[in-house]
Amino acid sequence: MPILPKSLITLGTGLLTARTARRLRRSERALSEQASALAHLTTRFAKTSFWREAGIRQKLDYATFQTLAPPRTYEHFTAPIERMKRGEADVLWPGRCARLRR
């Protein structure tokens, strides 16, 4: 997989977020759309070691997800980020992250 510049990734993420927000505002099925998005995300999270250890499994309902994944500080993610930087796959998100260039 090619390594993309951070600015390009940020732009793409912003566009996808805006598109999803627009769809949700226009949708009469906003709650079902949000539940579908959560199901998609939890399916991806369930494939990673960090989130499996937290108890995340596929297609959780929101209340259960909220209980299992409370807000965390950056320090909580330091160890998993270091694992990812060393090249370990499927830590916080499926696959490998691009190595930092020095």
Backbone as CSV, one residue per row, in Angstrom:
resi,resn,N_x,N_y,N_z,CA_x,CA_y,CA_z,C_x,C_y,C_z
1,MET,0.848,-1.161,0.000,0.000,0.000,0.000,0.902,1.235,0.000
2,PRO,0.642,2.196,-0.899,1.496,3.382,-0.965,1.306,4.268,0.261
3,ILE,2.350,4.964,0.619,2.296,5.897,1.743,1.840,7.250,1.202
4,LEU,0.718,7.724,1.717,0.157,8.995,1.261,0.578,10.124,2.197
5,PRO,0.739,11.317,1.666,1.061,12.461,2.530,-0.061,12.711,3.536
6,LYS,0.319,13.136,4.729,-0.655,13.370,5.796,-1.715,14.381,5.374
7,SER,-1.328,15.410,4.622,-2.287,16.430,4.205,-3.358,15.836,3.293
8,LEU,-2.963,14.889,2.451,-3.928,14.237,1.559,-4.892,13.361,2.352
9,ILE,-4.366,12.664,3.338,-5.215,11.828,4.192,-6.184,12.705,4.981
10,THR,-5.689,13.814,5.516,-6.539,14.735,6.275,-7.646,15.297,5.384
11,LEU,-7.305,15.672,4.162,-8.301,16.181,3.224,-9.361,15.120,2.939
12,GLY,-8.921,13.903,2.649,-9.865,12.817,2.369,-10.773,12.520,3.542
13,THR,-10.203,12.503,4.734,-10.998,12.252,5.934,-12.027,13.357,6.137
14,GLY,-11.614,14.600,5.926,-12.539,15.728,6.063,-13.691,15.643,5.077
15,LEU,-13.378,15.268,3.832,-14.429,15.135,2.817,-15.394,14.008,3.157
16,LEU,-14.869,12.878,3.612,-15.748,11.763,3.989,-16.622,12.125,5.186
17,THR,-16.051,12.824,6.149,-16.821,13.253,7.314,-17.935,14.208,6.910
18,ALA,-17.619,15.168,6.034,-18.625,16.121,5.568,-19.734,15.407,4.800
19,ARG,-19.350,14.441,3.960,-20.356,13.698,3.190,-21.276,12.916,4.123
20,THR,-20.694,12.257,5.113,-21.497,11.485,6.057,-22.414,12.402,6.863
21,ALA,-21.897,13.544,7.316,-22.720,14.492,8.072,-23.884,15.000,7.226
22,ARG,-23.617,15.307,5.952,-24.678,15.782,5.062,-25.739,14.696,4.868
23,ARG,-25.291,13.455,4.671,-26.237,12.350,4.508,-27.101,12.190,5.751
24,LEU,-26.482,12.304,6.932,-27.236,12.130,8.170,-28.237,13.268,8.385
25,ARG,-27.867,14.484,8.031,-28.801,15.612,8.176,-29.996,15.452,7.238
26,ARG,-29.755,14.962,6.044,-30.831,14.817,5.063,-31.666,13.558,5.281
27,SER,-31.112,12.628,5.976,-31.751,11.326,6.100,-32.858,11.331,7.149
28,GLU,-33.946,10.691,6.803,-35.007,10.482,7.777,-34.669,9.270,8.640
29,ARG,-33.671,8.545,8.217,-33.264,7.343,8.935,-31.923,7.573,9.639
30,ALA,-31.723,8.732,10.193,-30.428,9.097,10.778,-29.978,8.096,11.848
31,LEU,-30.884,7.691,12.709,-30.502,6.754,13.766,-30.073,5.408,13.203
32,SER,-30.776,4.923,12.200,-30.375,3.645,11.612,-29.061,3.787,10.852
33,GLU,-28.831,4.946,10.241,-27.554,5.201,9.559,-26.412,5.217,10.572
34,GLN,-26.634,5.853,11.718,-25.604,5.891,12.752,-25.343,4.496,13.301
35,ALA,-26.390,3.715,13.503,-26.217,2.345,13.984,-25.438,1.520,12.964
36,SER,-25.706,1.758,11.692,-24.974,1.054,10.640,-23.496,1.435,10.642
37,ALA,-23.212,2.719,10.829,-21.817,3.178,10.895,-21.113,2.568,12.105
38,LEU,-21.781,2.505,13.250,-21.194,1.905,14.446,-20.933,0.418,14.214
39,ALA,-21.867,-0.276,13.576,-21.673,-1.701,13.288,-20.451,-1.905,12.394
40,HIS,-20.294,-1.035,11.408,-19.132,-1.133,10.517,-17.837,-0.915,11.296
41,LEU,-17.806,0.116,12.134,-16.603,0.414,12.911,-16.273,-0.694,13.911
42,THR,-17.274,-1.197,14.614,-16.995,-2.246,15.599,-16.529,-3.529,14.922
43,THR,-16.993,-3.777,13.708,-16.499,-4.932,12.957,-15.012,-4.768,12.682
44,ARG,-14.593,-3.550,12.325,-13.168,-3.277,12.084,-12.379,-3.333,13.393
45,PHE,-12.913,-2.719,14.461,-12.228,-2.720,15.753,-12.024,-4.140,16.282
46,ALA,-13.007,-5.013,16.062,-12.941,-6.383,16.581,-11.779,-7.172,15.988
47,LYS,-11.193,-6.676,14.909,-10.067,-7.359,14.273,-8.722,-6.929,14.855
48,THR,-8.726,-6.061,15.862,-7.480,-5.531,16.415,-7.271,-6.000,17.851
49,SER,-6.010,-6.116,18.235,-5.694,-6.626,19.570,-6.139,-5.671,20.678
50,PHE,-5.895,-4.374,20.502,-6.236,-3.396,21.552,-7.730,-3.430,21.865
51,TRP,-8.549,-3.380,20.844,-9.995,-3.299,21.069,-10.588,-4.643,21.480
52,ARG,-10.004,-5.747,21.012,-10.474,-7.055,21.499,-10.245,-7.170,23.003
53,GLU,-9.054,-6.718,23.460,-8.757,-6.747,24.902,-9.728,-5.861,25.684
54,ALA,-10.216,-4.811,25.071,-11.184,-3.918,25.731,-12.598,-4.517,25.730
55,GLY,-12.790,-5.618,24.999,-14.097,-6.272,24.967,-14.950,-5.912,23.767
56,ILE,-14.381,-5.187,22.818,-15.147,-4.803,21.627,-15.311,-6.013,20.723
57,ARG,-16.535,-6.251,20.294,-16.823,-7.332,19.349,-17.701,-6.773,18.244
58,GLN,-17.937,-7.572,17.242,-18.682,-7.095,16.079,-20.106,-6.690,16.438
59,LYS,-20.534,-5.601,15.823,-21.923,-5.132,15.848,-22.493,-4.939,17.252
60,LEU,-21.726,-4.276,18.099,-22.223,-3.929,19.437,-23.261,-2.822,19.338
61,ASP,-24.186,-2.792,20.285,-25.097,-1.646,20.345,-24.337,-0.483,20.993
62,TYR,-24.861,0.710,20.824,-24.145,1.911,21.257,-23.900,1.939,22.765
63,ALA,-24.894,1.563,23.551,-24.747,1.612,25.007,-23.617,0.693,25.477
64,THR,-23.522,-0.487,24.913,-22.449,-1.413,25.278,-21.103,-0.871,24.828
65,PHE,-21.048,-0.341,23.597,-19.804,0.239,23.096,-19.349,1.378,23.999
66,GLN,-20.283,2.224,24.392,-19.965,3.374,25.237,-19.391,2.916,26.589
67,THR,-19.902,1.826,27.116,-19.409,1.289,28.382,-18.003,0.709,28.225
68,LEU,-17.770,-0.011,27.123,-16.484,-0.678,26.913,-15.387,0.261,26.422
69,ALA,-15.766,1.367,25.795,-14.780,2.279,25.208,-14.982,3.702,25.733
70,PRO,-14.704,3.919,27.023,-14.852,5.271,27.565,-13.771,6.183,26.992
71,PRO,-13.945,7.490,27.106,-12.891,8.408,26.635,-11.571,8.096,27.339
72,ARG,-10.497,8.171,26.561,-9.166,7.883,27.093,-8.227,9.027,26.758
73,THR,-7.167,9.142,27.535,-6.159,10.164,27.275,-5.107,9.624,26.307
74,TYR,-4.286,10.516,25.806,-3.215,10.125,24.897,-2.291,9.101,25.556
75,GLU,-2.015,9.284,26.835,-1.101,8.396,27.538,-1.578,6.947,27.510
76,HIS,-2.880,6.749,27.472,-3.432,5.394,27.414,-3.060,4.710,26.095
77,PHE,-2.861,5.500,25.060,-2.560,4.946,23.740,-1.066,4.894,23.425
78,THR,-0.224,5.368,24.333,1.210,5.434,24.060,1.790,4.057,23.732
79,ALA,1.530,3.060,24.561,2.085,1.720,24.333,1.595,1.116,23.002
80,PRO,0.283,1.158,22.691,-0.150,0.614,21.404,0.450,1.366,20.215
81,ILE,0.607,2.675,20.348,1.206,3.455,19.254,2.646,3.028,19.035
82,GLU,3.371,2.798,20.125,4.757,2.336,19.996,4.810,0.973,19.317
83,ARG,3.885,0.093,19.643,3.827,-1.221,18.978,3.606,-1.048,17.480
84,MET,2.717,-0.122,17.125,2.433,0.120,15.708,3.654,0.694,15.004
85,LYS,4.374,1.585,15.680,5.565,2.195,15.095,6.653,1.150,14.837
86,ARG,6.678,0.094,15.650,7.646,-0.977,15.443,7.226,-1.917,14.313
87,GLY,6.037,-1.700,13.762,5.597,-2.487,12.612,4.572,-3.564,12.910
88,GLU,4.108,-3.661,14.144,3.106,-4.675,14.483,1.782,-4.338,13.795
89,ALA,1.139,-5.336,13.262,-0.123,-5.148,12.540,-1.321,-5.334,13.481
90,ASP,-2.431,-4.754,13.106,-3.721,-4.957,13.778,-3.686,-4.606,15.262
91,VAL,-3.161,-3.441,15.586,-3.109,-3.018,16.983,-4.316,-2.139,17.300
92,LEU,-4.372,-0.927,16.751,-5.515,-0.032,16.974,-6.482,-0.034,15.796
93,TRP,-5.987,-0.393,14.628,-6.785,-0.432,13.402,-6.246,-1.572,12.560
94,PRO,-7.092,-2.257,11.793,-6.611,-3.380,10.994,-5.489,-2.969,10.034
95,GLY,-4.509,-3.821,9.922,-3.390,-3.588,9.017,-2.218,-2.930,9.720
96,ARG,-1.223,-2.579,8.929,-0.022,-1.914,9.443,-0.116,-0.423,9.169
97,CYS,0.467,0.353,10.063,0.532,1.776,9.801,1.839,2.071,9.074
98,ALA,1.866,3.175,8.374,3.076,3.584,7.680,4.120,3.962,8.719
99,ARG,5.336,3.520,8.513,6.416,3.854,9.446,6.740,5.337,9.346
100,LEU,7.134,5.880,10.460,7.527,7.290,10.484,8.869,7.426,9.796
101,ARG,8.999,8.446,8.980,10.259,8.718,8.308,11.058,9.689,9.149
102,ARG,12.316,9.438,9.317,13.184,10.332,10.094,14.248,10.873,9.202
